């Protein structure tokens, strides 16, 4: 690629990123806290705000413009030159023409589009030539192969669509989590939660209200992150399986059930589900057991990256409030880096959270003001099975709030605004 074209790309993207007016994201503080010699990789589903976080980082670090090298590897201009040679060219032009001697900050967006990118990035890190921030829309950035190549050299941060707290901020609702303010704004929170439950948290959708974009997001994820990358021939089948999974969020599912439903091979079912998971479109939740073999023998539960995206493309015949509430709960636990499972005996427990001290917290989601007996029975059965390992039993409700027979009942919208790492509000 010509030197003048590379310079044009560097300057245009830097100008754009530094000119953006953006809302803050909670993950930003975690990233800054972990900065050092390690590579920072920021991963997450397409359009969740990874590029915005890079822009926020540039501003938060208050960097001299000459120290910034930002490149988006989904720029159409680069599409025919994606290689390690391109990385060498960009680096050489930047060093000669812009910043020959000071240690720069590299911000490389959608780096997974460059084959074998990890070799180049590792060399830059090992020689301590730059502070490195990379983003990607593929969980392969966390895969064993990449982990091996960058062992001890990188810290991964996963970005999700907006949390409910971030959603409120994007809607202009400010609060400091004081009990007084929480009580006074209770009905405001409830109103916005009803919207969030169905709309989801993709930033651009929240800002513009244009829900038609969600269908395009879905197509982009399928084609750009799965079909092109894995050379999928049966795109119709892939879309059918994706729709099936998103329709059936919060349900148990196995590769055999996919195999039988679509009349395909077990290997193809496993492969397609793996691709959907890799693109962050869906997640699989394992059964809780201390034996890995028992975990593997049980079916997994399926969840989706965003309620709005799910509603835009799934085959639904009702409002599915219960499923959507459970999906939001799953995403909030994942967003807070919790180790989570489900459990089932005679009754089911939606989520088991294994804390760092090995204690267990059990959650059932009952988005209703009439709690069914089985919700309480499931929690009690789990507590009886795992004894003093169980720290807390919680039912997340629509509006009910009380403590009864050792079970905490709390509205889901309120629980979402609690600090999952420390003190609670309310």
C-alpha positions as CSV (number, residue, x, y, z in Angstrom):
1,X,0.0,0.0,0.0
2,X,1.2,3.5,-0.8
3,X,2.7,5.5,2.0
4,X,0.4,8.5,1.3
5,X,-2.7,6.2,1.6
6,X,-1.5,4.7,4.9
7,X,-0.9,8.3,6.3
8,X,-4.4,9.3,5.2
9,X,-5.9,6.3,7.0
10,X,-4.0,7.0,10.2
11,X,-4.9,10.7,10.2
12,X,-8.6,10.2,9.3
13,X,-9.3,7.6,11.9
14,X,-7.4,9.4,14.6
15,X,-9.3,12.6,13.9
16,X,-12.7,10.8,13.9
17,X,-12.0,8.9,17.2
18,X,-10.8,12.0,19.1
19,X,-13.8,14.1,17.9
20,X,-16.5,11.7,19.1
21,X,-18.8,12.7,22.0
22,X,-19.4,9.6,23.9
23,X,-21.1,8.4,27.1
24,X,-18.8,6.7,29.7
25,X,-18.8,2.9,30.0
26,X,-18.1,1.1,33.3
27,X,-15.5,-1.2,31.9
28,X,-13.3,1.7,31.2
29,X,-12.1,2.0,34.8
30,X,-11.2,-1.7,34.8
31,X,-9.2,-1.4,31.7
32,X,-7.2,1.7,33.0
33,X,-6.6,-0.1,36.3
34,X,-5.0,-3.0,34.5
35,X,-2.8,-1.0,32.2
36,X,0.9,-1.8,32.2
37,X,3.2,-3.8,30.0
38,X,0.5,-6.3,29.2
39,X,-1.5,-6.2,26.0
40,X,-5.1,-5.2,26.6
41,X,-7.6,-7.1,24.5
42,X,-11.2,-5.9,24.4
43,X,-13.6,-8.4,23.0
44,X,-17.4,-8.6,22.5
45,X,-20.2,-8.9,20.0
46,X,-20.2,-6.6,17.0
47,X,-21.6,-3.1,17.7
48,X,-21.5,-3.4,21.5
49,X,-19.2,-0.3,21.8
50,X,-15.6,-1.6,21.6
51,X,-14.5,1.2,19.2
52,X,-16.1,3.7,21.5
53,X,-14.2,2.4,24.4
54,X,-10.9,2.8,22.5
55,X,-11.9,6.4,21.9
56,X,-12.8,6.9,25.5
57,X,-9.4,5.5,26.5
58,X,-7.6,7.9,24.2
59,X,-9.3,10.8,25.9
60,X,-9.1,9.5,29.4
61,X,-5.3,9.0,29.1
62,X,-5.0,12.6,27.7
63,X,-2.5,11.5,25.1
64,X,-0.6,13.7,22.8
65,X,-2.0,13.0,19.3
66,X,1.4,12.0,18.0
67,X,1.5,9.1,20.5
68,X,-1.8,7.6,19.1
69,X,-1.8,5.0,16.3
70,X,-5.4,3.9,15.7
71,X,-6.4,1.6,12.8
72,X,-9.7,-0.1,12.1
73,X,-9.1,-3.3,10.2
74,X,-12.6,-3.4,8.9
75,X,-11.9,-0.2,6.9
76,X,-12.9,-1.1,3.3
77,X,-9.7,0.5,2.0
78,X,-7.7,-2.2,3.7
79,X,-9.8,-5.2,2.7
80,X,-7.4,-6.5,0.1
81,X,-4.2,-5.9,2.1
82,X,-5.0,-7.6,5.4
83,X,-1.6,-9.3,6.3
84,X,1.4,-9.1,8.6
85,X,3.1,-7.1,5.8
86,X,0.4,-4.4,6.2
87,X,1.1,-4.2,9.9
88,X,4.8,-3.7,9.2
89,X,4.0,-1.0,6.6
90,X,1.7,0.9,9.0
91,X,4.2,0.7,11.8
92,X,7.1,1.9,9.5
93,X,5.1,4.8,8.1
94,X,3.9,5.9,11.5
95,X,7.4,5.8,13.0
96,X,9.1,7.6,10.1
97,X,6.4,10.3,9.4
98,X,4.7,10.9,12.7
99,X,6.5,9.6,15.8
100,X,10.1,8.3,15.4
101,X,11.2,8.1,19.0
102,X,8.5,8.2,21.7
103,X,6.8,5.0,22.9
104,X,3.3,5.1,21.3
105,X,-0.1,3.7,22.1
106,X,-1.4,1.3,19.5
107,X,-5.2,1.0,19.2
108,X,-6.0,-1.8,16.7
109,X,-9.7,-2.4,16.1
110,X,-11.0,-5.8,14.9
111,X,-7.5,-7.2,14.8
112,X,-8.7,-10.7,14.1
113,X,-9.1,-9.8,10.5
114,X,-5.3,-10.0,10.1
115,X,-4.1,-13.6,9.8
116,X,-1.6,-14.5,12.5
117,X,-1.8,-11.1,14.0
118,X,-0.8,-12.5,17.4
119,X,2.8,-13.1,16.3
120,X,3.2,-9.4,15.3
121,X,1.5,-8.2,18.5
122,X,3.6,-10.5,20.7
123,X,6.8,-9.3,19.2
124,X,5.8,-5.6,19.7
125,X,5.0,-6.4,23.4
126,X,8.1,-8.4,24.1
127,X,10.3,-5.7,22.7
128,X,8.2,-3.1,24.7
129,X,7.9,-0.9,21.6
130,X,4.3,0.2,22.4
131,X,1.4,0.2,24.8
132,X,-1.0,-2.1,23.0
133,X,-4.9,-2.1,22.9
134,X,-6.7,-4.5,20.6
135,X,-10.3,-5.3,20.0
136,X,-12.1,-8.2,18.3
137,X,-15.6,-9.6,17.6
138,X,-14.5,-13.2,18.0
139,X,-13.9,-15.3,21.2
140,X,-10.9,-16.7,19.4
141,X,-9.0,-13.8,21.0
142,X,-9.5,-15.9,24.1
143,X,-8.9,-19.3,22.6
144,X,-6.2,-21.7,23.7
145,X,-4.1,-21.0,20.7
146,X,-4.0,-17.2,21.3
147,X,-3.7,-17.7,25.0
148,X,-0.6,-19.8,24.3
149,X,0.9,-17.3,22.0
150,X,0.3,-14.4,24.4
151,X,0.7,-16.3,27.7
152,X,1.3,-13.9,30.6
153,X,1.3,-11.0,28.1
154,X,-2.3,-10.0,27.8
155,X,-5.4,-9.1,29.9
156,X,-8.8,-9.7,28.4
157,X,-11.9,-7.5,29.0
158,X,-15.2,-8.6,27.6
159,X,-17.6,-5.8,26.6
160,X,-21.4,-6.4,26.6
161,X,-24.2,-4.2,25.3
162,X,-25.3,-1.7,27.9
163,X,-26.1,-2.7,31.5
164,X,-29.3,-1.3,33.0
165,X,-27.2,1.3,34.9
166,X,-25.5,2.3,31.6
167,X,-28.9,2.3,29.8
168,X,-30.2,4.8,32.4
169,X,-27.2,7.0,31.9
170,X,-27.7,7.0,28.1
171,X,-31.3,8.0,28.7
172,X,-30.2,10.9,30.8
173,X,-31.2,9.4,34.2
174,X,-28.6,10.3,36.8
175,X,-28.4,8.9,40.3
176,X,-25.8,8.4,43.1
177,X,-27.2,5.1,44.5
178,X,-28.2,6.8,47.8
179,X,-31.3,5.2,49.5
180,X,-33.2,8.5,49.4
181,X,-32.6,9.0,45.7
182,X,-33.3,5.4,44.9
183,X,-36.7,5.6,46.6
184,X,-37.6,8.9,45.0
185,X,-36.7,7.7,41.5
186,X,-38.3,4.2,41.9
187,X,-41.0,4.7,39.3
188,X,-38.6,6.3,36.8
189,X,-36.4,3.2,37.1
190,X,-39.3,0.9,36.7
191,X,-40.6,2.7,33.6
192,X,-37.2,2.5,31.9
193,X,-36.7,-1.1,32.9
194,X,-39.9,-2.1,31.1
195,X,-38.3,-0.6,28.0
196,X,-34.9,-2.1,28.6
197,X,-36.4,-5.6,29.0
198,X,-37.5,-5.5,25.4
199,X,-35.2,-3.0,23.7
200,X,-31.9,-4.4,25.0
201,X,-28.7,-2.4,25.3
202,X,-26.9,-2.0,22.0
203,X,-25.7,1.6,22.3
204,X,-26.8,2.9,18.9
205,X,-30.3,1.4,19.3
206,X,-30.7,3.1,22.7
207,X,-29.5,6.5,21.3
208,X,-31.4,6.5,18.0
209,X,-34.4,4.2,18.8
210,X,-34.0,2.7,15.4
211,X,-34.7,-1.0,16.1
212,X,-34.5,-1.9,12.4
213,X,-30.8,-1.8,12.8
214,X,-30.9,-4.9,15.0
215,X,-31.8,-7.1,12.0
216,X,-28.8,-5.7,10.2
217,X,-26.6,-6.4,13.2
218,X,-27.8,-10.0,13.1
219,X,-26.9,-10.4,9.4
220,X,-23.5,-8.8,9.9
221,X,-22.7,-11.2,12.8
222,X,-23.8,-14.2,10.7
223,X,-22.0,-13.2,7.5
224,X,-18.9,-11.3,8.6
225,X,-18.1,-13.2,11.8
226,X,-19.2,-16.7,10.9
227,X,-20.0,-17.3,7.2
228,X,-16.9,-15.6,5.7
229,X,-14.5,-16.6,8.5
230,X,-15.5,-20.3,8.5
231,X,-16.6,-20.6,4.8
232,X,-20.1,-21.7,5.7
233,X,-22.0,-23.0,2.7
234,X,-25.4,-23.6,4.2
235,X,-26.2,-20.1,5.3
236,X,-29.9,-20.9,5.5
237,X,-29.3,-23.7,8.0
238,X,-27.0,-21.4,10.1
239,X,-29.7,-18.7,10.2
240,X,-32.3,-21.3,11.2
241,X,-30.2,-22.7,14.0
242,X,-29.4,-19.1,15.2
243,X,-33.1,-18.2,15.2
244,X,-34.0,-21.5,17.0
245,X,-31.4,-20.8,19.8
246,X,-32.5,-17.2,20.2
247,X,-36.2,-18.2,20.3
248,X,-35.5,-20.8,23.0
249,X,-33.4,-18.7,25.4
250,X,-33.4,-19.9,29.0
251,X,-34.2,-23.4,27.8
252,X,-32.1,-26.6,28.1
253,X,-30.6,-27.7,24.8
254,X,-28.2,-30.4,23.6
255,X,-26.3,-31.1,20.4
256,X,-28.6,-34.1,20.0
257,X,-31.7,-32.0,20.3
258,X,-30.3,-29.7,17.6
259,X,-29.3,-32.7,15.5
260,X,-32.8,-34.3,15.7
261,X,-34.7,-31.0,15.2
262,X,-32.8,-30.0,12.0
263,X,-32.0,-33.6,10.9
264,X,-28.3,-32.9,10.6
265,X,-25.2,-34.7,11.9
266,X,-24.0,-34.4,15.5
267,X,-20.8,-32.8,14.3
268,X,-22.5,-30.2,12.2
269,X,-24.8,-29.3,15.2
270,X,-21.8,-28.9,17.4
271,X,-19.9,-26.9,14.8
272,X,-22.7,-24.4,14.1
273,X,-23.4,-23.9,17.8
274,X,-19.7,-23.3,18.4
275,X,-19.6,-20.7,15.6
276,X,-22.6,-18.9,17.1
277,X,-20.9,-18.9,20.5
278,X,-17.6,-17.7,19.1
279,X,-19.3,-14.7,17.6
280,X,-20.9,-13.9,21.0
281,X,-24.4,-14.2,19.6
282,X,-25.3,-17.0,22.1
283,X,-23.9,-18.5,25.3
284,X,-24.2,-22.0,26.8
285,X,-24.6,-22.5,30.5
286,X,-23.4,-25.6,32.1
287,X,-25.0,-27.8,34.8
288,X,-23.5,-27.2,38.3
289,X,-21.6,-30.2,39.7
290,X,-18.2,-30.6,41.1
291,X,-17.5,-33.4,38.6
292,X,-16.7,-32.2,35.1
293,X,-18.0,-35.5,33.7
294,X,-21.4,-34.8,35.3
295,X,-21.4,-31.3,33.9
296,X,-20.8,-32.7,30.4
297,X,-23.5,-35.4,30.6
298,X,-26.2,-32.8,31.3
299,X,-27.7,-30.5,28.7
300,X,-26.8,-26.9,28.6
301,X,-29.0,-23.8,28.8
302,X,-29.0,-21.3,26.0
303,X,-28.9,-17.5,26.4
304,X,-28.5,-14.6,24.0
305,X,-26.2,-11.5,23.9
306,X,-29.1,-9.0,23.9
307,X,-32.9,-9.0,24.4
308,X,-33.5,-6.5,21.7
309,X,-31.5,-8.5,19.1
310,X,-33.3,-11.6,20.2
311,X,-36.8,-10.0,19.8
312,X,-35.8,-8.6,16.4
313,X,-35.1,-12.0,14.8
314,X,-36.7,-14.8,16.9
315,X,-39.9,-16.6,16.3
316,X,-42.0,-15.5,19.3
317,X,-45.7,-16.0,20.0
318,X,-45.9,-14.1,23.3
319,X,-44.2,-11.3,25.2
320,X,-41.8,-13.9,26.8
321,X,-41.3,-11.6,29.8
322,X,-40.0,-14.5,32.0
323,X,-37.4,-15.6,29.5
324,X,-36.3,-12.1,28.8
325,X,-35.9,-11.4,32.5
326,X,-33.9,-14.6,32.9
327,X,-31.7,-13.6,30.0
328,X,-31.0,-10.2,31.5
329,X,-30.0,-11.8,34.7
330,X,-27.6,-14.1,32.9
331,X,-26.0,-11.2,31.1
332,X,-25.6,-9.2,34.3
333,X,-23.8,-12.1,36.0
334,X,-21.5,-12.6,33.0
335,X,-20.9,-8.8,32.8
336,X,-19.7,-8.9,36.4
337,X,-17.3,-11.8,35.7
338,X,-19.2,-14.3,37.8
339,X,-18.7,-18.1,37.5
340,X,-22.2,-19.3,36.8
341,X,-24.1,-22.5,36.3
342,X,-27.7,-23.8,36.5
343,X,-28.8,-26.8,38.6
344,X,-31.7,-29.2,38.6
345,X,-33.0,-31.9,41.0
346,X,-36.7,-32.4,41.4
347,X,-36.9,-28.6,40.9
348,X,-34.7,-26.2,38.9
349,X,-32.4,-23.3,40.0
350,X,-31.8,-20.8,37.2
351,X,-28.4,-19.7,38.3
352,X,-25.7,-20.9,40.7
353,X,-22.9,-18.4,41.3
354,X,-19.7,-19.9,42.5
355,X,-17.8,-17.1,44.3
356,X,-14.0,-16.8,44.6
357,X,-14.2,-18.1,48.2
358,X,-16.0,-21.2,46.8
359,X,-19.3,-20.2,48.5
360,X,-22.5,-20.6,46.4
361,X,-25.3,-18.2,45.7
362,X,-28.5,-19.5,44.1
363,X,-30.9,-17.4,42.1
364,X,-34.3,-18.1,40.6
365,X,-35.9,-15.5,38.3
366,X,-39.7,-15.2,38.6
367,X,-40.7,-12.0,36.9
368,X,-44.1,-11.9,38.5
369,X,-45.9,-10.7,41.6
370,X,-47.2,-14.2,42.2
371,X,-44.3,-16.4,43.0
372,X,-44.9,-20.1,42.3
373,X,-44.1,-22.7,45.0
374,X,-41.6,-24.5,42.7
375,X,-39.3,-21.4,42.7
376,X,-38.8,-21.6,46.5
377,X,-38.7,-25.4,46.5
378,X,-35.8,-25.4,43.9
379,X,-33.7,-23.1,46.1
380,X,-34.4,-25.0,49.3
381,X,-33.6,-28.3,47.5
382,X,-30.3,-26.9,46.3
383,X,-29.5,-25.6,49.8
384,X,-30.3,-29.1,51.3
385,X,-28.0,-30.7,48.8
386,X,-25.0,-28.4,49.2
387,X,-25.3,-27.4,52.9
388,X,-23.0,-24.9,54.4
389,X,-21.5,-24.0,51.0
390,X,-24.7,-22.1,50.2
391,X,-24.4,-18.4,51.2
392,X,-27.5,-16.8,49.8
393,X,-30.8,-17.8,48.2
394,X,-32.5,-15.1,46.0
395,X,-35.7,-14.9,43.9
396,X,-35.7,-12.0,41.4
397,X,-39.2,-10.7,41.0
398,X,-41.2,-8.0,39.3
399,X,-42.0,-5.8,42.3
400,X,-42.0,-8.0,45.4
401,X,-39.4,-7.3,48.0
402,X,-39.1,-9.1,51.3
403,X,-37.1,-11.8,53.2
404,X,-39.0,-15.0,53.9
405,X,-37.8,-18.5,55.1
406,X,-34.2,-17.6,54.4
407,X,-34.9,-16.4,50.8
408,X,-34.3,-12.9,49.6
409,X,-37.0,-11.6,47.3
410,X,-36.0,-8.5,45.3
411,X,-37.2,-6.8,42.2
412,X,-35.0,-7.5,39.2
413,X,-34.7,-3.9,38.2
414,X,-33.5,-3.0,41.7
415,X,-31.0,-5.9,41.8
416,X,-29.5,-4.7,38.5
417,X,-28.7,-1.4,40.1
418,X,-26.8,-3.0,43.0
419,X,-23.1,-3.2,43.2
420,X,-22.3,-6.9,42.5
421,X,-18.8,-6.5,43.9
422,X,-19.6,-4.8,47.1
423,X,-22.3,-3.0,49.1
424,X,-25.9,-3.0,47.9
425,X,-28.4,-0.2,47.8
426,X,-31.9,-0.1,49.1
